[in-house]
């Protein structure tokens, strides 16, 4: 489970993009040729409107291959988004649609008069209007900020709770003496975002970073140190975080950013297929990737279930893609793997924040039904692997159907969501160096907040306990941060999770279960969780239960020093090879010859 206490704000990325359908007809002549889609190839200029922020410009490039399949990419210069792939691209005579998978945004529009598309983009239940038209030659093809040929280059890092964020800044001085600049944040895939209010002197550097659409900006302030380099801070939403900055060469700047050596790269010794299946019970379409081992089948198969909050099929976090790593490893070892986008993410419809554990279990059940229809899969050997909240979804799924062949929980929840939050908060705060007095005060404030949610408090009634917790953490209450937390904690997902008790489902599971936890996990503490999970499974008569605490691993199953959230991005390892081997050996013991 992710740390779902009042989240400490960090630099806002483009993930706030959200945007609905128009009418009329295409300005392009209809074509009956075999590859008529080619007529829509090219670059388009669009804009979506954010209330209180104005219009944010974006550019879409569309191309069609020899088979007539369309693909595309998107640039959002003011947010530093450049050449990111789109999925489900459809440009035709009726209108346009495409998915921006990285932020779970679905664009859908129709041709209006004058060759313009009008429509909406939907993201996690929010909708904003957008327009789109053919771009003029050269539009949007240059950088958002012209820095000339020899800008000043600085690299730096900001230390946020749970994350060290590296960045690159480039500055150039105009003829009138004013400064222009841009920032790259590799971990957030942001490139060339314009900076404002830049002031550079011999001893100090200050600037403001506020991507278009971000509700608050980040104020950077640095002072030169005697030994060289700059020390300073980043202020955002009433909070201040330490940061450093140093003048760098272009070569040094090129090496800034996360290194992820475990991320698989093609060619792969197995088949990978983009798939779509339906949860007909809820009217939800789910998109994912099915990897199939080489060699004769049918093969055993595992379905990967993500942790809390909206996640893509790779469970991408801090530049890591743990589900991609797991899928690659298992498929190389003879096990087919289906991983899919959460509701409202990537190519999947619906909304995670409007859904509950029971809804996610029906998604998992739909995934099982899909695999049962695949000739490459052994229908007697389909099981579930769930991380964090996904480790609670798996037992709920298995309790509702008898054909789940196995379950692996990775830091799976065995206490209620509310109790999990109360257990994890002191561990996380203590690792961050917070005083015991503050830990007691914040724990008491969080207890009041959880109690209010469990008592059914209204959105308005939740504002006070959330504000109290923000005040304790940040020293002041920023309206945008309060609104952000209210949106999460008033959601159907969060309310249900706080009250959800995994025990009844665990008592109904009869499939073999492997429960793994990292010994340094601060979000789903291993001792309490593993004891409770084994107790409830065995209480229901399940004799095939294996629980293992893996020393030195954190919540993401990385080899860690302390388990603190701040290590997630710094650690190059995505998923412990030791944990992968334990899981693989156990799976083969259950499915081979069974």
C-alpha positions in Angstrom: 0.0 0.0 0.0 1.3 3.4 -0.9 1.7 6.0 1.9 -1.8 7.5 1.7 -1.5 9.9 4.7 -1.7 13.5 3.8 0.8 13.4 0.9 3.7 15.9 1.0 3.7 17.9 -2.1 6.4 17.6 -4.7 7.1 19.2 -8.0 3.9 18.8 -10.1 4.3 16.9 -13.3 2.0 16.7 -16.3 -0.2 14.1 -14.5 -2.9 16.7 -13.9 -3.8 16.7 -17.6 -7.5 16.1 -18.0 -9.9 17.1 -20.7 -15.2 16.0 -23.9 -17.1 15.3 -27.5 -18.0 17.7 -30.2 -20.0 17.2 -33.4 -20.1 17.8 -37.2 -17.9 16.4 -40.0 -14.3 16.1 -41.0 -12.8 18.8 -43.1 -10.9 16.1 -45.0 -12.3 14.4 -48.0 -13.3 10.8 -47.4 -11.3 8.2 -49.1 -12.1 4.6 -50.0 -8.5 3.5 -50.6 -7.0 0.6 -48.8 -4.9 2.8 -46.6 -7.3 5.8 -46.4 -6.0 6.5 -42.9 -2.9 8.0 -44.4 -4.9 11.1 -45.2 -4.8 12.0 -41.5 -1.0 11.7 -41.1 0.8 14.8 -39.9 1.0 17.2 -37.0 -1.9 18.7 -35.2 -2.0 21.6 -32.8 -4.5 21.5 -29.9 -5.3 23.1 -26.5 -7.2 22.1 -23.5 -8.7 24.5 -21.0 -7.9 24.2 -17.2 -10.3 26.2 -15.0 -8.4 29.0 -13.4 -5.3 28.3 -15.5 -6.4 29.0 -19.1 -5.4 27.1 -22.2 -2.5 24.7 -22.4 -1.2 24.0 -25.8 -0.2 20.5 -27.1 0.8 18.9 -30.4 0.0 15.5 -31.7 1.8 13.7 -34.5 0.0 10.9 -36.3 1.4 8.3 -38.8 0.1 5.2 -40.5 2.1 2.1 -41.2 2.0 -0.1 -44.3 -0.9 -2.2 -42.8 -3.0 0.9 -42.2 -2.5 0.9 -38.4 -2.2 4.4 -36.9 0.2 5.5 -34.2 1.0 8.8 -32.6 2.9 10.9 -30.1 2.3 14.0 -28.0 4.3 17.1 -27.1 3.1 19.5 -24.4 5.9 22.2 -24.5 4.8 24.2 -21.4 4.7 21.0 -19.3 8.0 19.5 -20.7 6.3 16.6 -22.4 8.1 15.6 -25.6 7.5 12.8 -28.0 5.6 10.5 -25.6 3.8 7.7 -27.3 0.0 7.6 -27.6 -2.1 4.4 -27.7 -5.4 3.5 -29.4 -5.0 6.2 -32.0 -8.0 6.6 -34.3 -8.3 9.5 -36.8 -11.1 9.0 -39.3 -14.0 10.8 -40.9 -16.1 10.7 -37.8 -13.6 12.2 -35.4 -10.5 11.4 -33.4 -9.6 9.5 -30.3 -6.4 8.5 -28.5 -5.0 7.6 -25.1 -2.2 9.3 -23.3 -1.4 6.2 -21.2 1.3 7.7 -19.0 -1.3 9.9 -17.2 -4.4 7.8 -18.0 -6.0 10.5 -20.2 -8.5 9.5 -22.9 -9.1 12.1 -25.7 -12.4 11.8 -27.7 -13.7 14.4 -30.2 -15.5 15.0 -33.4 -14.9 17.2 -36.4 -16.6 20.6 -36.3 -16.8 23.3 -38.9 -13.6 24.7 -40.3 -11.6 21.5 -40.0 -11.3 21.7 -36.2 -12.0 18.9 -33.7 -13.8 19.7 -30.5 -14.1 17.2 -27.6 -13.1 16.2 -24.1 -10.2 14.5 -22.5 -11.2 12.3 -19.5 -8.9 11.4 -16.6 -9.9 9.6 -13.5 -13.5 11.0 -13.6 -12.5 14.5 -14.5 -13.2 16.1 -17.9 -11.9 19.2 -19.7 -12.7 20.6 -23.1 -10.1 20.4 -25.9 -9.8 21.5 -29.5 -7.5 20.2 -32.3 -6.6 21.3 -35.8 -3.9 20.8 -38.4 -0.7 22.5 -37.4 0.9 25.1 -39.6 4.4 24.2 -41.0 6.9 24.5 -38.2 4.4 25.1 -35.4 5.5 23.6 -32.1 8.7 22.1 -33.5 11.2 24.2 -31.6 12.0 24.4 -27.9 9.6 26.2 -25.6 12.5 28.5 -24.6 15.2 29.7 -27.0 18.5 29.4 -25.0 20.9 29.9 -27.8 24.0 27.8 -28.4 25.8 28.1 -25.1 23.5 28.3 -22.1 24.7 28.1 -18.6 24.0 24.5 -17.4 23.4 23.6 -13.7 22.5 20.2 -12.3 20.8 19.8 -9.0 18.7 17.6 -6.7 15.8 18.3 -4.4 15.1 16.0 -1.4 11.3 15.4 -1.0 9.9 12.9 1.5 10.2 9.6 -0.3 12.0 11.0 -3.3 15.2 12.5 -4.4 14.4 14.4 -7.6 17.4 15.3 -9.9 17.0 18.1 -12.4 18.9 20.1 -15.0 18.5 23.8 -15.5 19.8 25.9 -18.4 19.9 29.7 -18.5 20.7 32.4 -21.1 20.8 36.2 -20.7 18.9 38.4 -23.0 20.3 41.6 -24.5 18.3 43.6 -22.0 20.0 41.8 -19.1 17.0 39.6 -18.2 17.3 35.8 -17.9 15.4 33.0 -19.6 15.7 29.4 -18.6 14.2 25.9 -18.7 14.3 22.8 -16.5 14.5 19.1 -17.3 13.2 16.6 -14.7 14.2 13.2 -16.1 12.3 11.1 -13.5 9.1 12.8 -14.5 9.9 12.8 -18.2 9.8 16.6 -18.3 12.1 18.3 -20.8 12.6 22.1 -21.4 9.8 23.4 -19.1 10.1 27.2 -19.0 11.2 28.9 -15.8 10.1 32.3 -14.6 11.3 35.0 -12.2 14.9 34.1 -12.7 17.6 36.0 -10.9 21.2 35.0 -11.2 24.1 36.8 -9.4 27.6 35.7 -8.4 26.4 34.4 -5.1 22.8 33.4 -5.6 20.3 31.8 -8.0 16.6 31.9 -7.7 13.8 30.9 -10.1 10.2 29.6 -10.1 9.1 26.3 -11.7 5.4 26.1 -12.5 4.4 23.8 -15.4 1.3 24.9 -17.2 -1.8 23.6 -15.4 0.0 23.1 -12.1 -2.0 24.6 -9.3 1.1 25.9 -7.4 4.7 26.7 -8.4 7.9 25.6 -6.8 10.3 28.4 -5.6 13.9 27.5 -5.9 16.5 29.5 -4.0 20.2 28.9 -3.8 23.2 30.5 -2.2 26.8 29.8 -3.2 28.9 27.9 -0.7 32.5 28.6 0.2 33.7 25.2 -1.1 31.8 25.6 -4.4 28.4 24.7 -5.6 25.1 26.1 -4.2 22.9 25.0 -1.3 19.3 26.0 -1.0 15.7 24.9 -0.9 12.6 24.4 -2.8 9.4 25.9 -1.4 6.0 24.6 -2.6 2.6 24.6 -1.1 3.8 26.1 2.2 6.5 23.5 2.6 10.3 23.8 2.2 12.6 21.0 1.1 16.5 21.0 0.9 18.1 21.2 -2.5 21.6 21.6 -4.1 22.8 23.0 -7.4 26.1 23.1 -9.2 27.5 24.4 -12.5 27.9 21.4 -14.9 29.1 20.5 -18.3 26.8 19.2 -21.0 28.3 15.7 -20.5 27.5 15.8 -16.8 24.0 16.9 -17.5 23.5 14.0 -19.9 24.1 11.6 -17.0 21.5 13.0 -14.7 18.4 10.9 -14.2 17.4 7.5 -13.0 19.4 4.4 -13.9 17.3 1.3 -14.2 19.6 -1.6 -15.3 16.9 -4.3 -14.7 14.4 -2.8 -17.2 14.1 -5.4 -20.0 15.0 -4.3 -23.5 14.1 -6.1 -26.8 14.6 -8.4 -28.5 12.7 -10.8 -26.1 12.8 -14.6 -26.3 9.0 -14.7 -26.0 5.9 -13.2 -27.6 4.4 -10.0 -26.2 0.9 -9.1 -27.3 -1.2 -6.0 -26.6 -4.6 -7.2 -25.5 -8.0 -5.8 -24.5 -10.7 -7.6 -22.5 -14.0 -6.7 -20.9 -15.3 -6.7 -17.4 -18.9 -7.1 -18.6 -20.3 -7.0 -15.1 -19.1 -3.4 -14.6 -19.0 -2.2 -18.3 -15.2 -1.6 -18.1 -12.7 -2.2 -20.8 -9.2 -3.2 -19.7 -6.1 -3.0 -21.7 -2.8 -4.8 -21.1 0.1 -6.9 -22.3 0.2 -10.7 -22.4 3.6 -12.3 -22.6 3.8 -15.9 -23.8 6.8 -18.2 -23.3 8.5 -19.6 -26.3 7.9 -23.3 -27.0 4.9 -25.6 -27.0 2.0 -24.8 -24.6 -0.3 -24.6 -23.0 1.6 -22.7 -20.3 0.7 -21.8 -16.7 -0.2 -18.2 -16.4 -0.1 -15.4 -13.8 -2.1 -12.2 -13.6 -0.4 -9.2 -12.0 -2.5 -7.0 -9.7 -1.2 -3.5 -8.9 -0.9 -1.6 -5.6 -3.0 1.3 -4.4 -3.9 4.3 -6.5 -4.1 4.6 -10.3 -1.3 2.5 -11.8 -0.3 1.5 -15.3 0.3 -2.1 -16.3 4.0 -1.9 -15.4 3.2 -0.4 -11.9 5.6 2.4 -12.8 6.9 4.3 -9.7 10.0 6.5 -9.3 11.2 5.5 -12.7 11.0 1.8 -11.9 8.7 -0.7 -13.7 8.5 -3.7 -11.3 5.7 -5.5 -13.1 7.6 -5.3 -16.4 10.6 -6.8 -14.6 8.5 -9.6 -13.0 6.7 -10.4 -16.2 9.9 -10.6 -18.2 11.5 -12.9 -15.6 8.5 -15.3 -15.2 7.9 -15.5 -19.0 11.6 -16.4 -19.6 11.0 -19.1 -17.1 8.0 -20.7 -18.8 5.0 -18.8 -17.2 2.7 -16.6 -19.3 1.9 -13.3 -17.7 -1.0 -10.8 -18.1 -0.5 -7.3 -16.7 -3.0 -4.6 -17.3 -3.7 -0.9 -16.8 -5.8 0.1 -13.8 -9.2 1.7 -14.5 -8.7 5.1 -16.1 -5.1 4.5 -16.8 -3.5 3.7 -20.2 -6.0 2.0 -22.4 -8.4 1.0 -19.7 -11.7 2.8 -19.1 -13.4 3.7 -15.9 -11.9 5.4 -12.8 -9.7 4.0 -10.1 -10.8 6.6 -7.6 -14.5 5.8 -8.2 -13.8 2.0 -7.7 -13.3 -0.3 -4.7 -11.4 -3.5 -3.9 -14.5 -5.5 -4.9 -14.5 -3.7 -8.3 -10.8 -4.5 -8.8 -11.5 -8.2 -7.9 -14.1 -8.3 -10.7 -11.4 -6.9 -13.1 -9.1 -9.7 -12.0 -11.9 -12.2 -12.5 -12.4 -10.8 -16.0 -8.7 -11.2 -16.6 -9.0 -14.9 -15.6 -11.9 -15.4 -18.0 -9.9 -13.8 -20.8 -6.9 -16.2 -20.2 -9.2 -19.2 -20.0 -10.1 -18.4 -23.6 -6.5 -18.4 -24.8 -5.2 -21.6 -26.4 -1.6 -20.9 -25.2 -2.7 -21.0 -21.5 -3.4 -24.0 -19.3 -6.8 -23.2 -17.8 -6.0 -25.4 -14.8 -2.9 -23.3 -13.9 -4.0 -19.7 -13.8 -3.2 -17.7 -10.7 -2.8 -14.2 -9.2 0.2 -12.2 -8.1 -0.8 -9.0 -6.2 1.4 -6.2 -4.8 0.3 -4.2 -1.8 -3.4 -3.5 -2.3 -3.3 -6.0 -5.1 -2.3 -8.6 -2.5 -5.8 -7.9 -0.9 -7.6 -8.0 -4.3 -6.2 -11.5 -5.1 -7.9 -13.2 -2.1 -11.2 -11.4 -2.8 -11.0 -12.8 -6.3 -10.2 -16.3 -5.2 -12.9 -16.3 -2.6 -15.5 -15.7 -5.4 -14.2 -18.5 -7.7 -12.7 -21.9 -7.3 -10.4 -22.0 -10.3 -7.6 -19.8 -9.0 -4.6 -22.1 -9.1 -2.3 -20.1 -6.8 -1.8 -16.7 -5.1 1.4 -14.8 -4.5 1.1 -11.7 -2.3 3.9 -9.2 -2.4 3.6 -7.0 0.7 -0.1 -7.9 0.7 -2.5 -6.2 3.1 -3.9 -8.4 5.8 -5.1 -5.5 8.1 -7.7 -2.9 7.2 -6.6 0.1 5.2 -7.2 2.3 8.2 -5.1 0.1 10.5 -2.4 -0.1 7.9 -2.1 3.6 7.7 -1.9 3.9 11.5 0.9 1.3 11.6 3.0 2.7 8.8 2.9 6.4 9.7 5.3 6.3 12.7 7.7 4.1 10.8 7.8 6.5 7.8 8.1 9.6 10.0 10.8 8.1 12.2 12.9 7.1 9.2 12.6 10.7 8.0 14.0 12.0 11.2 10.8 13.5 12.7 10.9 13.9 16.5 8.9 11.5 18.7 6.7 14.4 19.9 5.8 15.2 16.3 5.2 11.5 15.5 2.8 11.3 18.4 0.9 14.5 17.3 0.7 13.4 13.7 -0.4 9.9 14.6 -3.2 11.3 16.8 -4.3 13.6 14.0 -4.3 10.8 11.5 -6.3 8.6 13.9 -8.9 11.4 14.1 -8.9 11.6 10.3 -9.4 7.8 9.8 -12.1 7.7 12.5 -13.9 10.5 10.6 -13.8 8.6 7.4 -15.0 5.4 9.0 -17.8 7.4 10.6 -19.0 8.5 7.2 -18.0 12.2 7.5 -19.0 14.4 4.6 -16.4 16.1 2.4 -16.9 19.3 4.3 -16.5 17.5 7.6 -13.2 15.9 6.4 -11.7 19.3 5.7 -10.9 20.0 9.3 -9.0 16.8 10.2 -7.1 16.9 6.9 -6.2 20.6 7.5 -4.9 19.6 11.0 -2.6 17.0 9.6 -1.3 19.3 6.8 -0.6 22.0 9.4 1.4 19.5 11.5 3.4 18.3 8.5 3.9 21.6 6.6 3.4 24.4 9.2 0.7 26.0 7.0 -2.4 24.9 5.0 -2.2 25.5 1.3 -5.7 25.5 -0.4 -4.5 23.6 -3.4 -2.9 20.8 -1.3 -6.1 20.7 0.9 -8.2 20.3 -2.2 -5.9 17.6 -3.6 -6.2 15.6 -0.4 -9.9 16.0 -0.2 -10.3 14.7 -3.7 -8.4 11.5 -2.7 -9.8 10.9 0.8 -13.4 11.7 -0.2 -13.2 9.2 -3.1 -15.1 5.9 -3.2 -11.7 4.1 -3.4 -10.2 5.6 -0.3 -13.3 5.4 1.8 -13.8 1.8 1.0 -10.1 1.0 1.5 -10.1 2.5 5.0 -12.9 0.2 6.1 -11.9 -2.9 4.1 -11.0 -5.9 6.2 -9.1 -8.6 4.3 -9.8 -11.3 6.9 -13.1 -12.7 5.6 -11.7 -13.2 2.1 -8.5 -14.8 3.4 -10.5 -17.4 5.3 -12.2 -18.5 2.1 -9.0 -19.0 0.1 -8.2 -22.6 -0.6 -5.6 -22.1 -3.3 -1.8 -22.4 -2.4 -0.5 -19.1 -1.1 3.0 -17.6 -1.0 3.2 -14.4 1.0 6.4 -12.4 0.7 7.3 -9.2 2.6 10.5 -7.2 2.7 12.0 -7.0 6.1 12.5 -3.2 5.7 8.9 -2.5 4.4 7.6 0.6 6.1 4.3 0.7 4.2 3.1 -2.8 4.9 5.2 -3.8 7.9 6.1 -7.4 7.5 5.7 -8.9 11.0 2.2 -7.7 11.7 1.0 -8.4 8.1 2.5 -11.9 7.7 1.3 -13.1 11.1 -2.2 -11.9 10.4 -2.2 -13.3 6.8 -1.1 -16.8 7.9 -3.5 -16.8 10.8 -6.6 -16.0 8.7 -5.6 -18.3 5.8 -5.2 -21.3 8.2 -8.3 -20.4 10.1 -10.2 -21.1 6.9 -8.6 -24.5 6.6 -5.9 -23.6 4.0 -2.9 -25.9 4.7 -0.8 -24.8 1.8 0.5 -21.4 3.1 4.1 -20.2 2.9 5.1 -16.9 4.4 8.6 -15.4 4.0 10.1 -12.2 5.3 13.0 -11.2 3.1 15.7 -9.3 5.1 17.0 -6.1 3.6 14.1 -5.5 1.1 11.7 -2.6 1.1 8.1 -2.2 0.1 9.0 -2.3 -3.6 11.2 -5.4 -3.0 14.4 -3.4 -3.7 17.6 -4.2 -1.7 17.6 -1.1 0.6 19.5 0.4 3.4 16.7 1.5 5.7 13.5 1.0 3.8 12.7 4.7 3.8 10.5 6.0 1.0 13.3 8.4 0.0 15.4 5.5 -1.2 12.9 4.2 -3.8 14.1 6.5 -6.6 17.8 6.4 -5.6 18.1 2.6 -5.7 19.0 1.3 -9.2 17.6 -2.1 -8.5 13.9 -2.4 -9.5 13.1 -5.8 -8.0 15.3 -8.1 -5.9 16.6 -11.1 -8.0 16.4 -13.1 -4.8 12.7 -12.4 -4.5 12.2 -13.2 -8.2 13.9 -16.6 -7.7 12.0 -17.5 -4.6 8.7 -16.7 -6.3 9.7 -18.6 -9.5 10.7 -21.7 -7.7 7.6 -21.8 -5.6 5.4 -21.3 -8.7 7.0 -24.1 -10.6 6.6 -26.4 -7.5 2.9 -25.7 -7.6 2.2 -25.9 -11.4 4.7 -28.4 -12.8 3.1 -31.7 -13.2 0.0 -30.6 -11.3 
